[in-house]
């Protein structure tokens, strides 16, 4: 880190000067394109490319000139946070990017906080959902979600809908802890009882032993949080295959039943309930436009998900910043601009919290149903414009 700080200190002035005279605004997008979480990178890229196909690859700045918006993709390879840190250093110092973006997993985003702060480069977080992340750097802006938003709404829904006892199983990293804490907090506040809990390795795919313990505890419902991809698919399959569905235990989750994963499941998942910020079947005009463009560019089997939506919205936010401030504004000026924005997203109305640089959005209760021969998520309820509950519980410390 000391090496980077020395290099960054020497490079920031030349970085600012070079960008100021350039017509190209470079955005370095870091995500997993290979490995267990490879789906994220592909979906981010589809969201970016769909947005640029609809809106063009240039933005007219306040000077009346067109400025090219160029994305540079880097593969974090589903490795540890050090890989993302290395990629961020290379993008800032060698490629001289004006923005960083992407970050599917929270450890990736946390690893680049110091780099963003030292180099004064805004970071548009397109997933990484640990509640505290945006406080790690004043240059972080999140357009995706926080896990407590999902967990709290799921807990309240469960307590109000006949579930008296629940068991929780979450992935053993920060977002999992957020999901567990806020589901349990709101469920218990509504009169529910937690009869057991477990945490699983981040890339776990064998859940047989965990499911056996749930069966023995005999809860009314099992709440899950698993990273989207191989772990989440395996978890949902294990719920069915190990007999929990047959035992009458309801499955409640967050992003594990996104439409992109539903073709891998049988009809046994009908009735699974999730609390989430994007339902693929919604009829918002922006969602219809996104889906049509993704299908046009990538084929009928391409399905937008939360990564696609966040990349679409994040790209739009960067475009607006460049249109308003030009291609060479100070990084913090872009951040200050982003904090004022309200967006008609494919997911529904969203805005950036001016104090926390975090997302405010509707959270939807969805249920898996079968429509026209396909498994889909259908909204059965919502809470409007939900702020991150962790930040409400943990206000910033005054100086």
ABEGO torsion letter per residue (X at the ends): XAAAAAAAAAAAAAAAAAAAABABBBBBBBBBABEAAAAAAAAAAAAAAAAAAAAEABBBBAAGBBBBBBBBBBBAGGBBAAAAAAAAAAAAAAAGBABBBEGABAAAAAAAAAAAAAAGBBBBBABBABAAAAAABAABBBABBBAAAAAAAAAAAAAAAGBABBBBBBBBBAAAAAAAAAAAAAAAAAGBBBAEBBBBBAABABAAAAAAAAAAAGBABBBBBBBBEAAAAAAAAAAAAAGAAAAGBBBBBBAAABAAAAAABBAAABGBBBBBABBAABABAAAAAAAAAAAAAAEAABBBBAAAAAAAAAAAAAAAAAAAAEAABBAAAAAAAAAABBBBBAAEBBBBBAAAGBBBBBBBBBBBBBBGGBBBBBBAEBBBGBBBAAAAABBBBBX
